[in-house]
Amino acid sequence: MRLLSWEPVDLVTTLSRPECVSRLRQTLRPRWSLSFSGPIAGWAGERSFRMRKRIWYGNSFQAIVAGRLSDDDKGGTRIHCAIRMNLFVQGFVAIWLLVFGFISIAVALASTRDKPVLDVFEQIFFAALMLAFFLGLTGFGRWLARDEPRFLVGYLRQTLDARIEEPSDV
């Protein structure tokens, strides 16, 4: 399993692309809507869409489906779905880990010069504790979102009368 995203999914439907867009627009609710109707929040454009499961609590590590709609050569529509976390959250995680790593290394190198060994171990312990907290928070958020990819793909399959396209062995 990937750290910041889930496996991509390809769907195929006999519906035309405009019909898929119409069905998605009928059921998706805007992210910032005052109405809490519907289990899915998102938007649909002519060739792409983005959606997430509507939840009552905050979870920055929630699964988001970013999809592309393309015309199939058989008259239907092919839907490529990338299931991932919010891009802002992914960027924040990457920057946080880089800054944390850089500061930890810099502090460890600077502290070994004039400090007793005990102070160095305290700093290493503090750095390890911060890293464990961050990994625990990320793991808990991913655990809360563990069933969302299946829910969102199931929603797409039902709404668009689609089936999962199995990868071909070429």
N, C-alpha and C positions, 0 to 999 in steps of 0.2 A: 504494500500500500504506500502511496506517495504521502509526503509530509504535508504539503499545502494544497493538494488537489486530489481528486478521485479519478478513476479510469474514465476515458471518454466513451460515449455511447452513440451509435448511429442507428437511426430509426428510418423506416420507409413506410409510406402510406400511398394509397391510390388516390387520395384527394389532391386537387391542384394546389399550387402554392398560394394563390389568392384565397382559396377556401380555408387553408390552414391558418393564414393570417387572420381571417375573419373570425374563426373559431377561437383563436388565442385572444384576440381583442375583446371578444364577448365575455370571456371568463376571467381574464387577468384584471386585477385591481391595482391602481397606482400605489406606489410605495408609501406616499405621504397622504393617502386618502383618509378623511375623517370617518369614512364608513369602514367598519371592520368585517364586511361581508366577504365571503369567499376565502378559501384556504390558501390561495396563492396570490402573491403580490408580484408585480412586474410590468413589463411593457412589451409590445410587439411592433416591429417595423415591417417593411415590405420584404426584407430578406434576412432579418435577424430578430432575436428576442432575448430577453433576460428575465429570469424569474427565480423566486425563492419561496419557501414555505412561510406562511404568516404564523408567527409565534407571539405569545404574550409577554415573553421575557426577552432581554437583550442577549445576543450571542454573536460576537464578532467573527466567530469561526464557523458560522452557519454556511451550509452548502448553497451555492448559487449555480443555476444552469444558464450558461450562455450558449445560445443555439444559432446555427446558420441554416436557412432554408434554401434549397436549390431544386430546380426542376429536374425530375428524373427522366431518363430517355424513354420510359414506358408511359409517360403522361402523368405520373404521380409526383410525389415530392420526397426528397431525401433530406433528413434532418440530422445535422451533426451537432452533438451536444458535448460541450466541455463542462464538466462539473468541478467546481473549484470554490475556494474562498474568495471573498471580496479582494480585488486587486490592491486597494489601499491597505488592507490588513496584511496581505502578503508582503507588500513593500515595507510596511512598518516592522514586521517580523524580521525581514532580512536586514534592515538598517539597525534594529535593536541588537540583533546578534553580532553584527560587525562592530558596532560601537562598544558593546559589552566586552567582546573578545579583545579589542584593541586596548581598552582601558584596563582590563584585567592583566594583560601582559605587561603594559607599561607600569602599572602599580607594582606588580610582582618584581619586575627588573629593578625599579627604583628602590624598592623596600629592602632588597637583599644587601645593599651597600652598608648602611649604618645601623641596621635594626637587628635585634636578637632574633633567633630562629622562631621563637614563640610568636612574635608579632607577624612574621611572614605566614605562619600556619593560620593565624587568625584571619588574615586577609584572604588566603586561599579558601578557608572555610566559608567566609562571607560570600566570595565569588561563587563558590559551588552552591551555596544556599540560594542565591539569587537565580542561578541557572536552573536549579531544581524547581523553584517556584514558577519560573517562566514556562518550563517544559510541562509542569503539572497543570498550569492554567490552560495552556494550549491543548494538552491531552483531554482535559475535562470539557473544553469547548467542542473539540472534535467528537468526544463521546456523546455529548448532548445532540449533536447533528448526525449521529451514526445512521439513522434510518431515513434521513431526508433525501439522499440520492435516489433510493428505491421509490419513495413517495412521489418525487418530482417526475421521474421517468414513467411511473405508473399513471400519473396525471396526464402526461403527454400522450402515452399510448391510448388512453381512454378518450381523451378530447379529440385527438387527430386520427383515431382508428388506425393506429400505426403498429408495426411490429418491429422488434429489434433485429437489425441486420447483423447476422453472424459474420465475423471476419472470414474471408476466403483464404484457403491454403494455396498460395501461389508460389 
